[in-house]
Amino acid sequence: MSRSERVYVAGHRGLVGSAVVRQFRSAGYTNLITKPRSELDLSDQASVRAFFEDERPEIVILAAAKVGGILANDTYKADFIFENLAIATNVIHAAHECAVQKLVNLGSSCIYPKHAPQPIKEEHLLTGPLEPTNEPYAIAKIAALKLCRYYHEQYGDNFVSAMPTNLYGPGDNFDLVTSHVLAGLIRKIHEATINGGPVELWGDGTPLREFLHVDDLAAAILFIVEEIEAGSLSARVPDLFVNVGTASEISIRDLAKLIGRIEGYTGEFTWDSSKPNGTPRKLMDSSVIHQLGWSHRVSLEVGIRTTYEWFLANHDAV
């Protein structure tokens, strides 16, 4: 791949997309294409096709998605499956029709069964029931990676997918209703530190989670674009996707304590065990991409500190 190639980053204002833009610019890519949702609705097939015909991107990073935490996923099920299916089918099909040289589709670790063997390997896809609270989102993401596989098998398209573990970092969503767990904890603990009182959290704090800084994911996406081809990956993973994670995990209870220490919180944590825990454990086996030459660099504590610093500098706008 030449670094003068036209690179379209779908979802460039989101957590992942903005990190991808930073990473690619830092690496010397000079022709990045971005389009805000107000100008391009990716759920509108005709608009997407017209955009691809006009812009003719050579590399596509599909980071656009409707995302949220347990509450949002469980409340807006129809919205999550419809919008994510529409985005994936429109962008992937348009990339095929316009002969895009390389497409990297971003998925999620929620594609795996709720009780998948640990650590979770790519081969565990579709071997058991999904976590009910995010099933609609997961089904849409599974459909997207299968689309990439089958466009490669039928037409030879160089389309691959990356399945990151739980993400966090600058630009995250800190809304207390729609955020993921780490960003939500940063916001809740910050407000409790300022206003006093306990921090009330869902579940019992025992689920184990793996977290990846979004800048590490962006570096992995750049690595995939430059180093991993669909044809060679198919020998390792027939579904043409790789897990992207850190190979380490922490309980939600210990995560809350770590964030509390970083933020200077001295109050109590209370746990509402009547609320769902979600999947009990979710550790990714990222040995495929590690063997191919990528590994993460940002430690969890350093990543949380820099994310909290970003939140403090921008919290009036989040």
KEMARMAR-824069 format. One line per 3 residues: number of its first residue (from 1); their letters; for each residue x negated, y, z negated of C-alpha. Coordinates in steps of 0.25 Angstrom, whole numbers, plus 5000, padded with zeros to 4 digits. Each point is the difference from the previous one (the first is absolute). Example, Ala and Ser with C-alpha at 12.3 -4.5 7.8 and 13.67 -1.06 7.14 Angstrom:
<romis>
1	as	4951:4982:4969; 4994:5014:5002
</romis>
This chain:
<romis>
1	msr	5000:5000:5000; 4995:5014:5003; 5002:5011:4990
4	ser	5006:5009:5011; 5012:4991:5001; 5014:5006:4998
7	vyv	5004:4995:4987; 5015:5001:4996; 5002:4999:4985
10	agh	5015:4998:4997; 5004:5005:4986; 4988:5009:4999
13	rgl	5006:5008:4989; 5002:4988:4991; 4991:4994:4990
16	vgs	4993:4990:5009; 5001:5009:5013; 4994:5012:4994
19	avv	4988:4992:4995; 4999:4993:5014; 4999:5014:5006
22	rqf	4989:5004:4990; 4992:4988:5002; 5001:5000:5015
25	rsa	4996:5015:5001; 4988:4997:4990; 4996:4989:5009
28	gyt	4999:5009:5012; 5013:4997:5008; 5004:5013:5007
31	nli	5013:4997:5007; 5010:4997:4989; 5015:5001:5003
34	tkp	5010:5003:4989; 5015:5003:5001; 5009:5004:4988
37	rse	5013:4993:4998; 5007:5014:5003; 4994:4999:5014
40	ldl	5001:4984:5002; 5010:4991:4994; 4993:4986:5001
43	sdq	5013:4993:4997; 5005:5006:5014; 4995:4991:5011
46	asv	5002:5010:5011; 4992:5010:4993; 4989:4991:4997
49	raf	4999:4995:5014; 4999:5014:5006; 4990:5004:4989
52	fed	4991:4988:5004; 5001:5003:5015; 4997:5015:4998
55	erp	4988:4998:4990; 4994:4986:5005; 4993:4996:4987
58	eiv	4989:4990:5002; 5000:4996:4985; 5012:5000:4991
61	ila	5000:4999:4985; 5014:4997:4995; 5001:5005:4986
64	aak	5014:5006:5001; 5010:4994:4991; 5012:5002:4990
67	vgg	4993:4997:4987; 5004:5000:4985; 4999:4992:4987
70	ila	5009:4990:4993; 5011:5009:4998; 5000:5006:5014
73	ndt	4999:4987:5007; 5011:4994:4991; 5009:5011:5002
76	yka	4999:5004:5015; 4999:4986:5006; 5007:5002:5013
79	dfi	4992:5013:5002; 4986:4993:4998; 5003:4988:5009
82	fen	5006:5009:5011; 4990:5011:5001; 4988:4991:4998
85	lai	5004:4991:5011; 5004:5011:5009; 4986:5007:4998
88	atn	4992:4987:5003; 5008:4995:5012; 5000:5014:5007
91	vih	4985:5003:4997; 4995:4986:5003; 5008:4998:5013
94	aah	4996:5014:5005; 4985:4997:4997; 5002:4987:5009
97	eca	5007:5007:5011; 4990:5011:5001; 4988:4990:4999
100	vqk	4994:5005:4987; 4986:4994:4998; 5001:4998:4985
103	lvn	5011:5000:4990; 4999:4998:4985; 5013:4998:4993
106	lgs	5000:5003:4985; 5008:4990:4991; 5001:4998:4986
109	sci	4997:4989:4990; 5015:4998:4997; 5001:4992:5012
112	ypk	4996:4988:4992; 5009:4991:4992; 5003:5004:4986
115	hap	4993:4988:4994; 4989:4998:5010; 4988:4993:4996
118	qpi	4989:5009:4994; 4992:5006:5006; 5009:5002:5012
121	kee	4994:4996:5013; 5005:5004:5014; 5005:4985:5002
124	hll	5010:5002:4989; 5009:5009:5008; 5014:4994:5001
127	tgp	4998:4988:4990; 5010:5004:4990; 5011:5011:4996
130	lep	4997:5014:5000; 5001:5009:4988; 5015:5004:5000
133	tne	4998:5015:4996; 4992:5003:5013; 5004:4989:5009
136	pya	5006:5010:5011; 4987:5007:5001; 4992:4987:5000
139	iak	5008:4994:5011; 4998:5013:5009; 4985:4999:4998
142	iaa	5000:4985:5003; 5007:5003:5013; 4990:5011:5003
145	lkl	4988:4990:4999; 5007:4989:5007; 5002:5010:5012
148	cry	4985:5003:5000; 4997:4986:5001; 5010:4996:5011
151	yhe	4996:5012:5008; 4986:4995:5000; 5004:4986:5003
154	qyg	5010:5003:5011; 4992:5012:5006; 4986:5000:4994
157	dnf	5002:5013:4993; 4990:5004:4990; 5009:5002:4989
160	vsa	4996:4996:4985; 5006:5003:4986; 4994:5003:4987
163	mpt	5007:4997:4987; 4995:5009:4989; 5002:4997:4985
166	nly	5007:5011:4991; 4995:5013:5005; 4997:5014:4992
169	gpg	4992:5012:5002; 5001:5015:5004; 5013:5003:5007
172	dnf	5008:4989:4993; 5015:5002:4997; 5001:5004:4986
175	dlv	5015:5000:4999; 5006:4993:4988; 5011:4993:5008
178	tsh	4993:4996:5013; 4985:4999:4996; 4992:4987:4999
181	vla	4995:4996:4986; 4987:5006:4999; 5004:5014:5005
184	gli	5012:4999:4992; 4992:4997:4987; 4991:5012:5003
187	rki	5012:5009:5001; 5007:4994:4988; 4988:5000:4991
190	hea	4997:5015:5004; 5013:5005:4997; 5000:4992:4986
193	tin	4986:5006:4997; 5006:5014:5003; 5014:4999:4994
196	ggp	4997:4989:4989; 5008:4988:4997; 4998:4985:5004
199	vel	4998:4995:5014; 5012:4991:5004; 4997:4989:5010
202	wgd	5007:4989:5007; 4998:4985:4997; 4990:4995:4990
205	gtp	4987:5004:5006; 4995:4986:5002; 5000:5000:5016
208	lre	4986:5000:5006; 4997:5009:5012; 4988:5003:5009
211	flh	4998:5014:5004; 4993:5006:5012; 4996:5015:5002
214	vdd	5006:5005:5013; 4986:5005:5005; 4995:4985:4999
217	laa	5012:4996:5008; 4997:5011:5011; 4985:4995:5000
220	ail	5006:4986:5003; 5009:5005:5011; 4988:5006:5007
223	fiv	4992:4987:4998; 5012:4992:5006; 5001:5010:5012
226	eei	4985:4999:5003; 4996:4986:4996; 5013:4990:5000
229	eag	5006:4996:5013; 5013:4992:5001; 4994:4989:5008
232	sls	4989:4997:4990; 5009:5002:4988; 5010:4989:5005
235	arv	4990:4989:4997; 5000:5004:4986; 5014:5005:4997
238	pdl	5011:4996:5011; 5009:5011:4996; 4989:5011:5003
241	fvn	5000:5007:4987; 4990:5002:4988; 5002:5002:4986
244	vgt	4993:5013:4995; 4997:5000:4985; 4990:5001:4988
247	ase	5001:4986:4995; 5003:5005:4986; 5012:5002:4992
250	isi	5006:5007:4987; 5013:4999:4992; 5010:5011:5001
253	rdl	4998:5002:4985; 4985:5001:5001; 5002:5010:5012
256	akl	5009:5009:4992; 4989:5000:4989; 4989:5003:5010
259	igr	5008:5012:5006; 5004:5005:4986; 4985:5000:4996
262	ieg	4996:5007:5013; 5011:5011:4997; 4998:5001:4986
265	ytg	5013:4995:4995; 5001:4995:4986; 5015:4997:4999
268	eft	5007:4986:5000; 5004:4992:5012; 5014:4993:4999
271	wds	5004:4989:5009; 5015:4997:5004; 5000:4985:5003
274	skp	5014:5000:5005; 4994:5007:5013; 4994:4991:5010
277	ngt	4985:4997:5000; 4999:4997:5015; 4990:4989:5005
280	prk	4992:4995:4988; 4987:5000:5007; 4995:5004:5013
283	lmd	4985:4999:5003; 4996:5000:5014; 4989:4990:5006
286	ssv	4992:5010:5009; 4989:4990:5003; 5003:5001:5015
289	ihq	4997:5015:5002; 4989:4999:4989; 4993:4989:5009
292	lgw	5002:5009:5012; 4992:5011:4993; 5009:5010:4993
295	shr	5001:5002:4985; 5006:5010:4991; 4992:5011:4993
298	vsl	5009:5008:4990; 5001:4994:4986; 5014:5001:4994
301	evg	4996:5010:4989; 4993:5009:5009; 5012:4999:5010
304	irt	5010:5004:4989; 4991:5011:4995; 5000:5007:5014
307	tye	5014:4997:5003; 5004:5007:4987; 4991:5011:5003
310	wfl	5008:5001:5014; 5013:5000:4992; 4996:5011:4991
313	anh	4996:5009:5012; 5013:4997:5007; 5011:4996:4990
316	dav	5008:5012:5003; 5002:4995:5014; 5003:4985:4997
</romis>
